[in-house]
Amino acid sequence: MKRPAIFRFFQTHHQQQQGSSSNHRIFSGNNENFIKNGALLLHERLSLFNGRTNPVHCFSVEDINAMNVARFGMGRAADDLYAGVWNGKSVLVKDLREGQGSSDLACREIAVATQMGNHMNVLRLLGCCLHTKRPILVYEWPENGTLDDRIFHYKEHNKEPLEWKDRLRAAWEIAHAVAYLHAAFRRPIIHRDLKPLIVYLDQDDSARLSDFRWTVSIPEGKTHIEDCDVLGTFGYIAVDYMTSGRVAESSDVYSFGILLLVLMTGKPAASFELDRGQVILVDWVSNCCAADCVTDIVDPAINTNSVIAEEQLKTLVELALRCAAEDEECRPTMIDVATQLENMIDHTIV
């Protein structure tokens, strides 16, 4: 597998600065951390999956440092990210920053990511190191960065913006992964922070959902959880969740609806403009639809040679707005959303 250019640059830089990989130490740890993190991970596995989860490779601190990791910035990630090499392949190494994560959140990420690892649209967790203060996580290498990169910052990465068919496919792939999270386990799991920044793209621009640290499970026999801490990203958080702390599958459906609007429009979920003040994307799209200007919402960066059927666009916008409905009872399920998007792909003209 050819290593990405960004990795080859950092590898050369660090070899010059640090010498051989045997002297290249970024991380340190001890057995006390291993015992503490191991206990937390066991707790998460028991609470979420009754202890039944897929195995995960456990790296030592020496293993991580031997990857010759090099810090770099991928998108606008909140964590410290590193490029590395394991078994001859490029890998993504993540260290949750102070304030953004803790050992218990990292162990929640490990527990859910390992269980989701067989899903083709999830960024695969290869292993973790429990000896460090907070577990270090090692993932497969996302060749084409994040969805956020390819919508808002593609010029900085010398890449082309995603075309319409690729955006539609990414929407279906994300919906499929979230539907699996909701329906595949004994207790539905709610992601709580769906947004383009935590969706990675592989070499074929196929979407890979990630970042399960804020997930919460719904107790058996219940449809929601009351009084949860409100977590997520402004603009993507459902109003009912924000005001009541009530978490349900519909909370993720709302966030996905906003993500779908971002994919179509190339605009952020919320922004500030000097002449108009704060602009909320869902309100702007709703106003365009009311004025019968739905075609005006399409991201102008999309290649004009792409064929976008107006009826398909209207159907897609209608689906996104139903997902982002203020009344949670009006929102579809993620299974329904994934099914409708798959049907659209089958009939897409490209």
C-alpha positions in Angstrom: 0.0 0.0 0.0 1.5 3.3 -1.0 1.9 5.7 1.9 0.1 9.0 1.7 2.3 12.0 0.8 1.6 13.7 4.1 2.8 10.7 6.0 6.0 10.4 3.9 6.8 14.0 4.7 6.4 13.6 8.4 8.3 10.4 8.5 11.3 12.0 6.8 11.0 15.0 9.1 10.9 12.9 12.2 13.7 10.6 11.1 15.9 13.7 10.7 14.8 15.2 14.0 14.6 12.0 16.1 17.0 9.5 14.6 16.0 5.9 14.6 12.6 4.7 15.7 14.1 3.0 18.8 14.9 6.5 20.2 11.6 8.0 19.0 9.4 8.1 22.1 6.3 10.3 22.2 4.2 8.3 24.6 4.9 6.8 28.1 2.9 4.8 30.5 2.8 2.4 33.4 1.0 -0.7 34.8 -1.2 1.3 37.1 -2.7 3.0 34.0 -3.2 -0.4 32.4 -5.1 -1.7 35.4 -7.3 1.4 35.7 -8.1 1.6 31.9 -8.6 -2.2 31.7 -11.2 -2.0 34.5 -13.0 0.9 32.8 -13.0 -0.9 29.5 -14.5 -4.0 31.1 -17.2 -1.9 32.7 -18.1 -0.3 29.4 -18.3 -3.7 27.7 -20.5 -5.1 30.4 -22.8 -2.1 30.5 -23.2 -1.8 26.7 -22.9 -5.4 25.4 -23.2 -7.7 28.4 -19.4 -8.3 28.0 -19.7 -9.7 24.5 -17.6 -7.7 22.1 -15.2 -8.3 19.3 -11.5 -8.6 20.4 -9.1 -5.7 20.0 -5.3 -5.7 19.7 -3.6 -4.4 22.8 -0.5 -2.5 22.1 2.3 -1.7 24.5 3.8 1.8 24.8 6.8 0.4 23.0 4.6 -0.8 20.2 3.1 2.6 19.7 6.4 4.4 19.8 7.8 1.9 17.3 5.2 3.0 14.8 7.4 6.1 14.4 4.3 8.3 14.9 4.3 11.9 13.7 1.8 14.5 14.8 -0.2 16.2 12.1 -3.5 18.0 11.6 -6.4 16.2 9.8 -9.3 18.5 9.3 -10.3 20.4 12.4 -10.1 17.4 14.7 -10.5 18.1 18.4 -8.0 15.3 19.3 -4.2 14.9 18.9 -3.8 12.8 15.7 -0.7 11.0 14.5 0.3 9.2 11.3 2.2 5.9 11.9 3.0 2.6 10.4 2.1 -0.8 11.7 2.8 -4.1 9.9 3.8 -2.1 6.8 0.6 -0.2 6.6 -0.2 3.4 7.4 -2.4 3.9 10.5 -4.1 6.8 12.3 -3.2 7.1 16.0 -5.5 9.2 18.2 -4.9 10.6 21.7 -8.0 12.2 23.2 -7.0 15.7 24.5 -7.6 16.9 28.0 -11.0 18.5 28.1 -12.1 16.6 25.0 -11.8 13.1 26.5 -10.9 11.0 29.5 -10.1 7.4 30.2 -13.8 6.5 30.6 -14.8 8.2 27.3 -11.8 6.5 25.5 -12.9 3.2 26.9 -16.5 3.9 25.7 -15.0 4.6 22.2 -13.1 1.3 22.3 -16.1 -0.8 23.5 -18.4 0.6 20.8 -15.9 0.8 17.9 -14.8 -2.8 18.4 -18.4 -3.9 18.3 -19.1 -1.8 15.2 -15.8 -2.9 13.5 -17.5 -5.4 11.2 -19.6 -2.7 9.6 -18.2 -1.6 6.3 -19.0 2.1 6.9 -17.2 2.5 10.3 -13.6 3.6 10.7 -12.0 0.3 11.9 -10.3 0.4 15.3 -7.2 -1.8 15.0 -6.1 -1.7 18.6 -5.4 0.4 21.6 -2.8 1.0 24.3 -4.1 0.9 27.9 -0.8 1.8 29.6 -1.0 5.5 28.9 -2.9 8.0 31.0 -5.7 7.9 28.5 -5.9 5.0 26.1 -4.2 5.6 22.8 -6.4 4.4 19.9 -5.0 3.0 16.5 -7.3 3.1 13.5 -7.1 2.1 9.8 -5.7 4.9 7.7 -8.4 7.2 6.2 -6.9 7.9 2.8 -9.0 11.0 1.9 -9.4 12.7 5.3 -12.7 13.8 6.6 -16.0 14.7 5.1 -15.5 18.1 6.5 -12.3 18.4 4.5 -14.0 17.5 1.3 -16.9 19.9 1.8 -15.3 23.0 3.3 -11.5 22.7 3.0 -10.8 20.7 -0.2 -8.6 23.5 -1.7 -6.3 23.4 1.3 -5.8 19.6 0.7 -5.4 20.0 -3.1 -8.5 17.8 -3.7 -11.7 18.2 -5.7 -15.0 18.8 -3.9 -17.2 15.7 -3.6 -19.5 15.3 -6.6 -23.3 14.9 -6.2 -23.3 11.1 -6.6 -20.5 10.8 -4.0 -22.4 13.0 -1.5 -25.5 10.9 -2.0 -23.6 7.7 -1.5 -21.9 9.1 1.6 -25.3 10.1 3.0 -26.6 6.5 2.5 -23.4 5.0 4.0 -23.6 7.2 7.1 -27.3 6.5 7.5 -26.7 2.7 7.2 -24.0 2.9 10.0 -26.2 4.9 12.3 -29.2 2.6 11.7 -27.0 -0.3 12.6 -26.0 1.5 15.8 -29.7 1.9 16.7 -31.0 -1.5 15.7 -28.2 -4.2 15.8 -27.7 -4.5 19.6 -29.7 -5.5 22.6 -30.0 -1.9 23.6 -30.1 0.9 21.0 -27.0 3.1 21.0 -27.3 6.8 20.3 -24.2 8.5 18.8 -25.1 12.1 19.9 -22.5 13.9 17.8 -23.1 13.2 14.1 -21.3 15.8 11.9 -19.0 15.9 8.9 -15.8 16.2 11.0 -16.2 12.7 12.4 -16.9 11.0 9.1 -13.7 9.8 7.3 -13.3 8.9 3.7 -11.3 6.0 2.3 -9.4 5.8 -1.0 -12.7 5.3 -2.8 -14.4 8.2 -1.0 -16.5 5.7 0.9 -17.7 7.1 4.2 -16.5 5.7 7.6 -18.3 6.8 10.7 -16.1 7.3 13.8 -15.9 8.8 17.3 -18.2 6.9 19.7 -17.1 8.5 22.9 -20.3 10.4 23.5 -22.6 7.4 22.8 -25.3 6.4 25.2 -27.4 3.3 25.3 -31.2 3.2 25.8 -32.3 0.8 28.6 -34.2 -2.2 27.5 -37.9 -1.6 27.3 -37.4 2.2 27.1 -37.5 4.6 24.1 -35.3 7.3 25.6 -33.2 8.5 28.5 -34.1 11.5 30.6 -31.8 14.2 32.1 -28.7 13.4 30.0 -26.0 16.0 29.7 -26.4 17.8 26.4 -23.5 16.9 24.3 -22.8 17.5 20.6 -22.1 20.3 18.2 -24.2 23.5 17.9 -26.4 23.4 14.8 -26.6 19.6 14.9 -28.3 19.2 18.3 -32.0 18.5 18.2 -34.0 21.3 19.9 -35.9 18.8 22.1 -32.7 17.3 23.3 -31.1 20.7 23.9 -34.0 21.9 26.0 -34.9 18.8 27.9 -31.8 16.5 28.0 -34.1 13.8 26.6 -32.1 11.5 24.4 -33.7 9.1 21.9 -33.0 7.6 18.4 -34.8 10.7 17.0 -31.9 12.8 18.4 -29.5 11.2 16.0 -32.1 11.5 13.2 -32.2 15.2 13.6 -28.4 15.5 13.5 -28.3 13.4 10.4 -30.9 15.6 8.8 -28.6 18.6 9.3 -25.6 16.7 8.0 -27.6 15.8 4.9 -28.4 19.5 4.3 -24.7 20.3 4.8 -23.8 17.7 2.2 -26.3 19.2 -0.3 -25.6 22.9 0.2 -21.9 23.0 1.2 -22.9 25.4 3.9 -22.2 25.0 7.7 -25.0 24.0 10.0 -24.8 27.4 11.7 -22.8 30.5 10.7 -22.6 34.2 11.2 -22.9 36.7 8.4 -22.3 40.5 8.8 -25.4 41.5 6.9 -27.8 38.8 8.3 -26.3 37.8 11.7 -26.6 34.2 12.7 -27.8 31.9 9.9 -29.2 28.5 10.8 -29.0 26.2 7.8 -32.3 24.4 8.3 -34.1 27.7 8.4 -32.4 28.9 5.3 -33.3 25.7 3.3 -36.9 25.8 4.6 -37.2 29.4 3.3 -35.8 28.5 -0.1 -38.3 25.7 -0.3 -41.2 28.0 0.6 -40.0 30.4 -2.1 -39.9 27.5 -4.6 -36.1 28.0 -5.0 -35.0 24.6 -4.0 -32.4 24.3 -6.8 -30.6 27.4 -5.4 -29.5 25.4 -2.3 -27.1 23.1 -4.2 -23.5 23.6 -3.4 -22.0 25.6 -6.3 -18.7 23.7 -5.9 -20.4 20.6 -7.4 -19.3 20.0 -11.0 -21.9 21.6 -13.2 -21.6 18.7 -15.6 -23.2 16.5 -12.9 -26.8 15.7 -13.6 -29.1 16.4 -10.7 -32.7 15.6 -11.3 -34.9 18.3 -9.7 -37.4 15.7 -8.5 -34.6 13.8 -6.7 -33.3 17.0 -5.2 -36.8 17.9 -3.9 -37.2 14.4 -2.5 -33.8 14.6 -0.8 -34.5 18.0 0.7 -37.9 16.8 1.9 -36.3 13.9 3.6 -33.6 16.0 5.3 -36.3 18.5 6.6 -38.4 15.6 7.9 -35.3 14.3 9.8 -34.7 17.8 11.2 -38.4 18.4 12.1 -38.8 20.2 15.5 -41.4 17.7 16.5 -39.5 14.5 17.1 -42.7 12.4 16.4 -42.5 13.6 12.8 -39.0 12.3 12.2 -38.5 9.0 10.4 -36.3 6.2 11.8 -32.8 5.8 10.6 -33.7 2.5 9.0 -36.4 4.3 6.9 -33.9 7.0 6.0 -31.2 4.5 4.9 -33.8 2.6 2.8 -35.0 5.8 1.1 -31.5 6.9 0.3 -30.6 3.5 -1.1 -33.6 3.7 -3.4 -32.5 7.2 -4.6 -29.0 5.9 -5.4 -30.5 3.0 -7.5 -32.3 5.6 -9.6 -29.6 8.3 -9.7 -28.5 9.6 -13.2 -24.8 10.3 -13.3 
